[in-house]
Amino acid sequence: MNKQRIILTGFMGTGKTVVGNKLAERLHYYFIDLDCKIEEETGQKIRDIFAQKGEPYFRKLEKETLQQCLRQENMVLSVGGGTIVDPENCRLMKEAGWVITLNAPPEILAQRLKGDESRPLLLVDNPLEKMTQLLEKREKAYLQAHWVLDTSLKSVVEVVDAILERYYEEN
């Protein structure tokens, strides 16, 4: 497994971006947030892409941007919560690097994401119910990662330390 690329996946609110940033800093790697990269390249917010062109269009953009990002070495890549659900994306990520799923129970995620209107899939009447449905739908894909780490009772530093401990054990 190539650990020159660490790919963080998992549901929204699990800490992928904040953990990825800190992890990259500690490893002296580049940090790339796939959603931010898509926003930079399109000049549009993810929620606007979803609203104007739909989820299938977004997933196509996501796949293209993922392929582009996976060419970079010495990086930590944070991908959107649905990226790994696509079997080709999952295969590409697992071949290109060390894939880690960050997870937490839906109740904790709902608390972390409360009031965040930048998540198009949660702009519904009952966000907790929607999260639970999405988590169930994505669970099998998340378990395809090389490692699954629960972030629910850990600080960002504790999550990063756990990843680094495993990183150095296996390198």
FENTARA-V610348 format. One record per backbone hydrogen bond with DSSP energy under -1.0 kcal/mol. CO is the residue of the C=O (numbers start at 1). NH is the residue of the N-H. If there is no record, write none. Layout:
co->[CO,CO]
nh->[NH,NH]
//
This chain:
co->[4,5,6,7,8,9,11,15,16,17,18,19,20,21,22,23,24,24,30,32,33,34,35,36,37,38,39,45,46,47,48,49,50,54,55,56,57,58,59,60,61,62,63,64,65,66,68,69,74,75,76,77,78,80,83,86,87,88,89,90,91,92,93,98,99,99,100,101,103,105,106,107,108,109,113,119,120,122,126,127,128,129,130,131,132,133,134,135,138,139,141,142,147,149,151,155,156,157,158,159,160,161,162,163,164,165,166]
nh->[75,98,77,100,79,102,14,19,20,21,22,23,24,25,26,27,28,29,76,78,37,38,39,40,41,42,43,49,50,51,52,53,54,58,59,60,61,62,63,64,65,66,67,68,69,70,71,72,30,6,32,8,34,83,86,90,91,92,93,94,95,96,97,7,146,147,9,149,151,109,110,111,112,113,116,122,123,124,130,131,132,133,134,135,136,137,138,139,142,143,144,145,101,103,154,159,160,161,162,163,164,165,166,167,168,169,170]
//
